[in-house]
Amino acid sequence: MQPLLSIENLKTVFSTARGEIRAVDGVSVSLASGQTLGVVGESGCGKTMLALSIMRLLPPNGRVAEGSVLFDGIDLLSLPEADMREKRGSDIAMIFQEPMTSLNPVLRVGDQIAEAIRLHQNVPAKEALARSAELLDEVGIPQPQRRVRDYPHQMSGGMRQRVMIAMAMSCHPRLLLADEPTTALDVTIQAQILSLISSLKEKNNMAVILITHDLGVVAEAAQKVAVMYAGKIVETSDVEKLFSNPLHPYTRGLIESRPSGCSATDGNERLKTIPGTVPSLYELPSGCRFSERCNLAENICRQAQPELVEIDKGHFAACFVAERTVRGIHGIRFN
């Protein structure tokens, strides 16, 4: 399947008072139309910076230092800003993490959706506002003709998230970046939002990058998954392979730390956790970035950085131990 999006060796750096840090470090992924890629990892792993690098919406002290982002064969990083502005909202759209801070509090939601439609589709204001109401109806907001006149604070968190989705979908993008679209929503609303994104993806044959820290969301909504840690992708495969046979110790730790059934709440069983925290980008380990938290780490793990290699068909991991395990050199088994 021909990829719609192909990212190669993407490196995003930030200039700070303490020196330059690399928030995205050599990331390579691809995605076809109609597919959903789940990007998962703890906070601070670089997931949002990856999305902002694709959109070219980095803060002033950030820049892409190396790599390419090919969208339908065109390198987004080399486009003039005016051309990139045309791509945003029309071909590529993003749902930001917190709708209350992404929506303008002093503009009615209908006007905010209509602005994107007028900008990219060159239609009259009245027609754009009517289209806004249709979009609110499409994303499941009741009484859309009335709701277009509401301000963001007059809506619930779930409704505001639906407004963000309506805005992102207003020009029928081919690629949607969804950054933690279910954060701070209760589980019922989470399920509705994920179902909505999935149905819109199917309807428009979109490619979706779904950024989350929740592996349950990935299992439900994605076909491919990339696990990020400290700016790097440490494992990538299709969802079924990742959950049935996680190769990287970090991935295994994320899966094992999830509550299962009622066992985690019966008072007798503690949730498993990954010891330690994600390392500071100012003080990264010299070897594998996960080595200080990994109970399988060997000397080589602390001395050299493992490359992302294909260990099983279509299943890539950046781990010396996993590679040797699968090849039968060690007795440790992951499944």
N, C-alpha and C positions, 0 to 999 in steps of 0.2 A: 504494500500500500504506500503510495507516494506521500511523504510528509508535507503537511501544510506549513508546519513550523519546524525549523531545524536550528538548534543552538549548538555552537561548537566552541569549546574552550573559553567560555565567557568568564572574564575576570573584572570585578567591579571593586574599585578602591575608594577610600575616603581619606581626605587630608584632615588631620586633627592636630591639636596642640602637642600631643605626645608622639606624633609621627603618622605615617601612612598605614592604614589597615586595609586588609582585603576581605570584604564582606561576602563576596561571591568569588570562589577560587577554582577556576577551571571546570565549570559546569558544562556538560554536553547532554542534551536530550532532544528527542524529536517527537512529533505528534501529528497524526493524520486527522483529516476532517471526520467528524462524527465520533471521535475518541475523547475520553476524559483521562487526563493525567493527574493523579493525586500526588502532591508534593507535601511530604510529612516530616515532622521533626519538632524538637522542643523549641521554645521561644529563644530567639537569638541565633538560630542556625542559618539564617540567610534567606528564608523562604520569601518574605515580602520584598527584600532587596532584589531577588531574582525577577519578580514580577515588575517592579519599578524600572529595572534595567531594560526589560523587554519594551515597556511603554515609553522609555526615555523620560521618566518623570523623577529622576533622582534629585535629592537635595543639592544645593549649590556646591557643597564640598565633596560631592560624589561624582565619579566618572567611570565609564567603561574603559579599562586600560588595554584590554585585549579580547579577541574573539569575534564571532559573528552571530547575528540573529537573523536567519533567513526566513522571511514570510512569503510563501508562494514564490520562492526564488529570488526575492529582493532583500538585500541586507538593510534592515531597518536602521542600523547604526550609522550607515553612510548617507541616509536620506537628508536632504536639507530640512530645516525645522518646519518650514511651511508645508512640505509634503508629508512629514511625519504627523503634523497636526491634522491633516486630512485623513490619515490612517486611523488616528485615535477617534473612537466614537462611531466611525463608519465601518471599517474592516475589523478593528480590534477595540474591544471595550473591557472595562475593569469594574468589578464590584469591590469597593473598598471595605476595610474591616469594620469600621464604626460609622453607620449611616448618619447618626446625629451630628457628627463632626464633618461629614462629607457633604451633607445637604446644607444649603444656605438657609439659616433660620429666619430671614426676613423676606424670603420669596415663597410664594405659593408653590406647592409641589408640581402642579400642572404647568406653571410657567417654567420651572426648571427642566422638566422633561421636554417641553415645547422648544426650549432654547437649543437643545441638541438637534432636534428635528429640523429646525429652521437653518441651523448652521450647516448641516451636512446634506439636506435634501432640498433646500431653497424653495420652501413652500410658505404661503401667507400665514400670518400669525393665527388667524381664526382656524384655519385648517390644521395647523400644528397643535393647537389646544384641543381640538376635537380628536386628533390622533392620540394625544396624551390620555384622554379619558378612555379610549379604546384599549390602550396599553395597560392602564390600571385595571380594567375589566379582565384583560388577558392574564394578568398576574394574580387575579383572585381577590381584588379589593372591592368590597361591596359598595354600591351607590357611587360608581366612579364619576358620574357627572357632578355630584356634589363634592366629592373628595378632591377633585382637581383644584378646588378653591381653598383647601386646607393648608395650614402651615405645618412644617415637620413636627413641632411640639404638640400638635393636636392628634398625632397618630401614635399608636403603640410601636414598640421596637420591631415586632414582626411586620407591621404595615410599612414602616420606614424602610426595612430591608427589601420589601416587595417594590417600593418606589425606586430604590437603587437598581433593582433588576429591570424594572420597566425602562428606566433611563438608559441602562446599558444595552437593552434590546431594541431601543427605539429606531435604530438604523440597520437592524438585522446583521450584526457583525458575524464574521466567519471564525473569529477567535475570541473567547471570553476568558478573562482572568478573574477568578473569584477568590478573594483573600479573606479567609476565615468567615464565610458568609453566614454561618450559624452561631458565631460567638455571642454569648450572653442571652441567647434565646432558649426558652424551655424546650424540652425534648419533642413535644408535639409540634411546635412551630418549626423546630429544626427539620423534622421529617417532611413537613409541608414545603419548606424552602428548597430542600434537596430534590424533592419530587418535581417541583416547579422548574428548577434549573435543568433537570434531566429531560423533562417533556419539551422544553424549549430547545434543548440541544437536538433532540430527535426531530423536531419539527423543522429546524433550520439547518440540520446537518453541520452544526458548529463543532469546532474543537474547543475543549474546555480544560483549563489548568485550574485545579481545585487545591488551594493552599489551606492546610489544616494541621493541627497537632493531634487530631482525633483519628485513630486508625479505624474506628467504627464507621466514620463518615467515608473513609477511603474504601472500605469493604463494600459499602452500600452503593456508592456512586461512581467509582472509577473502574477503568479497565487496565490501566497501567499505573505504576506507582514508582516514585523516586524518593528515597529516604535521604534527607540532608542532615549533615552534622558539621558545625563550625565552618560553614561556607562551602563545604564539598558534598557531592553526592557519594554516599557510601554503599548504596545498593539500589538496583533498579530491575524491575521485571514486570510481568503481568501480575495482577492482584492475586490470582489463585495460587501461583507459585510462591509468592512472597509469604502468604499466610500459611501455606502447607509446609514450606521448608525455608524459613528465614536463614540466610547464610551469614549475615553480619551480626556480631554480638549485640550491637546497638539496636538493630531491628528486632532481634529476639527479646531484648530487654523492654522495648516499647510494647511489643505484643503481650508479654507476660505481665506487664504492669496494668493491663486493662482489667477492670472488674468483669467477672463472668457470672451470670445468673445472680443468685442471692447469696453465694458463698462469701462475698466480700462484705456483706452487711449483717451476717448472722452473729457477729461478735466474737467468733472463734478463730477466724482466719484473717491475717493481715495481708493487705495488698503488697505485692512485690514492687520494689522500686529499683531504679538504677542509681547506684551510689554516686555522690559528687554532683557537680554541675558542669554545664557547657563551659569550656575554657574561654578566658578573655581573648579577644582577637589581638590584644597587645602582647599576650604571653602564651603563644601557642606551643604545644609540645614539639620537640624536634622530630619525632617519628609520627606514628599514627595519632591523629588528634583525639581518638577515643581511648588510647592506651592507658591513661591514668585512671580510667573508670572501668576498665575491662578485666574480668577475672581470668581470662584466657590469654592475656598478653604475654608475649615472649620477648627475649632480648631484641630481636630484629624489629619488633613492633615499636620499640622505644628509640630505635636508631634510624629508621627509614620510613618514608611515607609509601603506603601501598597504592598501586594504581588500580583504577576501576577496570577489571578484566572479566571476560565472559567465563564463568566457572561452570555453568550448566547452560544448555541451549536457551538463549534469550534471557538469561538470568546473570546479571553482572553484580559483582561485589568488590569493594576495595578492602581486602582483609587477607593478611598472610595466613592466618590460622584457618580461615574458611577454605581458602584455595588448597592448602595441604590436606585438610580434612576430607574434602570431596575427592581428592586424588588418592586417598587411602594411605597417606604417609603417617598420619596420627591416628590414634584410637578414639579420639573424641568424636562423638557423633552429634549432629545438630537436629536430627529427627528420629 
